């Protein structure tokens, strides 16, 4: 089974909202909708809501802090004060 599909199926089973690309939305090289990712990041920042970021088969639970540049974001969680993630490496992103 496709790992990206497995993540989406698992997320749907737990009722998590995953932002994926739509037919008319601008997409990044990883296939995610740029606008959808921005929406999740801004929601996390504004509401101080946690999110799950799926990167290379790993899950990073964190809160969005800031955008460093067009392809890099900074997040934090209880374990690490600063986590830097390349946006083009994100497989999926979810917010409760």
Secondary structure, DSSP 8 states (H G I E B T S, - for coil): --HHHHHHHHHHHTT-EE----TTS-B-TTS-BHHHHHHHHHHHHHHT--EEEEETTEEEEEEEEEEEETTEEEEE-SS-S-EEEEGGGEEEEEE-
